[in-house]
């Protein structure tokens, strides 16, 4: 459970770092299964429904930037997302009641072109209220040199920035619009087993990995039960939506709050991840 001070800090600043949430055995198992997926990626030449790979990915030197929705494809990841201590922490911040949203495994291989520009998750998927958050689990010690998550404190209470370029949604903010906000950026390095938590509207990003070891971050996203998407891809499946409730009971009364939103449309054709979204403008939000 979180302390009252930690809960207040999260709501005030829009992020949190909590150490020692997962133990060495759990981390070893998650790394083992991640290794197996990277090995499997040697068989593909380009990004597909499971992997996002860098343009220079090869069978001899696999460069996986993301395993897409790992919780849905492997029980080891799924167990991590259902860990009771983790749900206790999430419920302190969005509860009572927790619904799982989605997951991704972001991997920074040295030279893998996996920097992520400043962005807000809220720009990708606005909801009826903003009781959504992302938990990032470090699968290895993360230092300032291998691309830790960076956040801008308090930005979850401000504007929703434009993430478009030439009429298309690219999932990246312009440096000129952020102004001096980025000067307040806080990196969140942590030991293996630590988690980062950031609010759905918090500005965040990360730089390149400058070390030879991978930086692996398992991102698991959660929301309050009465938080509903404002739009969904394809038809809305209520039974599937409710199947993701981990704590609490279903409701047919979404909680609507007066919040700023922007549409994530039109999307880049055939884009499958934020890495592909940002490719045409990579680095623009870090420009000086």
Secondary structure as the mmCIF struct_conf table of DSSP 4:
data_model
#
loop_
_struct_conf.conf_type_id
_struct_conf.id
_struct_conf.beg_label_comp_id
_struct_conf.beg_label_asym_id
_struct_conf.beg_label_seq_id
_struct_conf.end_label_comp_id
_struct_conf.end_label_asym_id
_struct_conf.end_label_seq_id
HELX_RH_AL_P HELX_RH_AL_P1 UNK A 4 UNK A 13
BEND BEND1 UNK A 14 UNK A 14
STRN STRN1 UNK A 15 UNK A 18
BEND BEND2 UNK A 20 UNK A 22
HELX_RH_AL_P HELX_RH_AL_P2 UNK A 24 UNK A 40
HELX_RH_3T_P HELX_RH_3T_P1 UNK A 41 UNK A 43
BEND BEND3 UNK A 45 UNK A 46
BEND BEND4 UNK A 49 UNK A 50
STRN STRN2 UNK A 51 UNK A 53
TURN_TY1_P TURN_TY1_P1 UNK A 55 UNK A 56
BEND BEND5 UNK A 59 UNK A 61
STRN STRN3 UNK A 64 UNK A 68
TURN_TY1_P TURN_TY1_P2 UNK A 69 UNK A 69
HELX_RH_AL_P HELX_RH_AL_P3 UNK A 70 UNK A 73
HELX_RH_AL_P HELX_RH_AL_P4 UNK A 75 UNK A 81
TURN_TY1_P TURN_TY1_P3 UNK A 82 UNK A 82
HELX_RH_AL_P HELX_RH_AL_P5 UNK A 84 UNK A 94
BEND BEND6 UNK A 96 UNK A 97
STRN STRN4 UNK A 98 UNK A 108
TURN_TY1_P TURN_TY1_P4 UNK A 110 UNK A 111
BEND BEND7 UNK A 112 UNK A 112
STRN STRN5 UNK A 116 UNK A 119
HELX_RH_AL_P HELX_RH_AL_P6 UNK A 121 UNK A 124
BEND BEND8 UNK A 125 UNK A 125
STRN STRN6 UNK A 127 UNK A 127
BEND BEND9 UNK A 128 UNK A 129
STRN STRN7 UNK A 132 UNK A 138
BEND BEND10 UNK A 139 UNK A 140
STRN STRN8 UNK A 142 UNK A 142
HELX_RH_3T_P HELX_RH_3T_P2 UNK A 144 UNK A 146
TURN_TY1_P TURN_TY1_P5 UNK A 147 UNK A 147
STRN STRN9 UNK A 150 UNK A 152
TURN_TY1_P TURN_TY1_P6 UNK A 153 UNK A 154
HELX_RH_3T_P HELX_RH_3T_P3 UNK A 155 UNK A 157
BEND BEND11 UNK A 158 UNK A 158
STRN STRN10 UNK A 164 UNK A 165
TURN_TY1_P TURN_TY1_P7 UNK A 166 UNK A 167
STRN STRN11 UNK A 168 UNK A 169
BEND BEND12 UNK A 171 UNK A 171
HELX_RH_AL_P HELX_RH_AL_P7 UNK A 175 UNK A 178
HELX_RH_3T_P HELX_RH_3T_P4 UNK A 179 UNK A 184
STRN STRN12 UNK A 185 UNK A 187
STRN STRN13 UNK A 190 UNK A 190
TURN_TY1_P TURN_TY1_P8 UNK A 192 UNK A 193
STRN STRN14 UNK A 195 UNK A 199
TURN_TY1_P TURN_TY1_P9 UNK A 200 UNK A 201
STRN STRN15 UNK A 204 UNK A 206
BEND BEND13 UNK A 211 UNK A 213
STRN STRN16 UNK A 215 UNK A 223
TURN_TY1_P TURN_TY1_P10 UNK A 225 UNK A 226
STRN STRN17 UNK A 229 UNK A 229
BEND BEND14 UNK A 230 UNK A 230
BEND BEND15 UNK A 233 UNK A 235
HELX_RH_AL_P HELX_RH_AL_P8 UNK A 238 UNK A 243
TURN_TY1_P TURN_TY1_P11 UNK A 244 UNK A 244
STRN STRN18 UNK A 245 UNK A 247
BEND BEND16 UNK A 248 UNK A 248
BEND BEND17 UNK A 252 UNK A 252
HELX_LH_PP_P HELX_LH_PP_P1 UNK A 254 UNK A 256
BEND BEND18 UNK A 266 UNK A 266
STRN STRN19 UNK A 267 UNK A 267
HELX_LH_PP_P HELX_LH_PP_P2 UNK A 268 UNK A 268
TURN_TY1_P TURN_TY1_P12 UNK A 269 UNK A 270
BEND BEND19 UNK A 273 UNK A 273
HELX_RH_AL_P HELX_RH_AL_P9 UNK A 274 UNK A 278
HELX_RH_3T_P HELX_RH_3T_P5 UNK A 279 UNK A 281
TURN_TY1_P TURN_TY1_P13 UNK A 282 UNK A 283
HELX_RH_3T_P HELX_RH_3T_P6 UNK A 284 UNK A 286
#
